[in-house]
Amino acid sequence: MSEQENDQIDEQQLIAYITSKAKASEADVKLVLKHEMTFINNAQENASGEVEVDSDELVDYILKQRDVKLDELAVETILDLEMEYLMDQGVAGYVD
């Protein structure tokens, strides 16, 4: 997510949406989203200035963080629900 997209969403609504649908605490959701942002901010941009994120690489990165005690399914669920929310808000989508 870019800062512009962050401005278009309410983080508390996003976290509430994810926690209501996932079996994860608010703290776990915030932790996963924090590590996701670090991963994206460190990713290389393509020729058009966009960052393409491989979801498997992202999940692996998050699971390797010492402070993450969730399993792979929980991390994937949080990330999937985040994308679902962002797509519903019209600020994200998948690229084929």
C-alpha positions in Angstrom: 0.0 0.0 0.0 1.2 3.5 -0.8 0.8 6.4 1.6 -1.9 7.7 -0.8 -3.8 4.4 -0.4 -3.3 4.5 3.3 -5.0 7.9 3.4 -8.0 6.4 1.6 -8.6 3.7 4.2 -9.3 3.8 7.9 -6.7 1.5 9.6 -9.0 0.9 12.5 -11.8 -0.2 10.2 -9.4 -2.5 8.3 -8.2 -4.1 11.6 -11.8 -4.5 12.9 -12.8 -6.1 9.6 -9.9 -8.6 9.7 -10.4 -9.4 13.4 -14.1 -10.0 12.9 -13.5 -12.5 10.2 -10.2 -14.1 11.3 -9.4 -16.0 14.4 -6.6 -13.5 15.3 -6.2 -10.8 17.9 -5.9 -7.2 17.0 -2.3 -7.3 18.1 -1.6 -10.2 15.7 -3.3 -8.4 12.8 -1.3 -5.2 13.5 1.9 -7.2 13.6 1.3 -9.0 10.3 0.4 -5.7 8.6 3.5 -4.0 10.0 5.8 -6.7 8.6 3.9 -6.6 5.3 4.6 -2.9 5.0 8.3 -3.4 5.8 8.4 -6.1 3.1 6.7 -3.9 0.5 8.8 -0.8 1.4 11.9 -2.9 0.8 10.7 -4.4 -2.5 12.1 -3.3 -5.8 9.9 -1.2 -8.1 9.3 -2.4 -11.7 9.8 -0.2 -14.8 6.5 1.5 -14.2 7.3 2.4 -10.6 5.0 -0.3 -9.1 5.9 -2.9 -6.6 4.8 -6.5 -7.5 4.4 -8.7 -4.4 4.6 -12.4 -4.6 2.3 -13.6 -1.9 4.3 -16.7 -1.1 7.4 -14.6 -0.5 5.5 -12.2 1.6 4.1 -15.0 3.8 7.5 -16.6 4.2 9.0 -13.2 5.1 6.4 -12.6 7.8 6.7 -16.1 9.2 10.5 -15.7 9.6 10.1 -12.7 11.9 10.9 -13.5 15.5 7.9 -11.7 17.0 5.4 -13.6 14.8 3.9 -16.6 16.5 1.2 -17.4 14.0 1.1 -20.3 11.6 1.1 -20.0 7.8 -2.7 -20.3 7.5 -3.3 -17.5 10.0 -0.9 -15.2 8.2 -2.4 -16.0 4.8 -5.9 -15.4 6.2 -5.0 -12.0 7.6 -3.4 -11.0 4.3 -6.3 -12.4 2.2 -8.8 -10.5 4.4 -6.8 -7.3 4.0 -6.9 -7.6 0.2 -10.6 -8.4 0.3 -11.2 -5.2 2.3 -9.0 -3.1 0.1 -10.6 -4.4 -3.1 -14.1 -3.6 -1.5 -12.8 -0.1 -0.9 -11.5 0.2 -4.5 -7.9 0.8 -3.6 -6.3 -2.5 -4.6 -6.6 -5.3 -7.0 -4.8 -8.3 -8.4 -2.5 -8.2 -11.4 -2.5 -11.3 -13.7 
